[in-house]
Amino acid sequence: MGRTCADCGKGPKKAANRSHAKNKTLRTQKPNLQKNEKGDMTCNTCRRTDAKKAK
């Protein structure tokens, strides 16, 4: 999978930039994906949760 978390499945979502005149321009919000020790792409939230469980 391209831009999805291997643990929770979090992926990109659509959002809107809003100017002062309230004009809407669509954009995507992407999750903060990073490689873990196994080489899987996981979001930073899952990485932090796994680090807390390991303690």
N, C-alpha and C positions, 0 to 999 in steps of 0.2 A: 504494500500500500504506500502511496506516495507521501502524503503529509499527514498521516494519522499516527497516534500513539499506539504502540504495540500492547500496552497494558490496558488502558481504559478506552481506547478507540476515539479519543478526542481528535477532531479534525478542524479544518478551516471553516469559518462561518462568514456570512455576509454582514456587512455593516455599512454605515453611511457617514461620509464626511459632511459636516454642515458648516457653511460659511456664515458670515454675519447676517447676510440677507436670507438665511435659511434655505439656500439652494442645496439640493441633495446630490452627492456624487457617490456611487457605490464603490466599495472596496472590500477586500477580504482581510479578516483577522486570522492570523496563523498561530497555532500553538508553539510554545517554546520547546522544540524537539531537540534532543541531544542523544548521542550514542551512550548506552550503558556498557557495563563490563562485558556482556554477552554479544554486543554489537547491534542490539536492537535499538530502534529509535523510540525513545519514550519522552513524554513531556516532563517538564521540570517538576511539576506537582507530584507525579508518580515517583520520580527519583528521590525527592525529599521524603516522601512517605516511606519508601523502601529503606532509606538511610536511618530513619527513626526506628523502624522495626528491627534493624540490625543491631542497634545499641542494646 
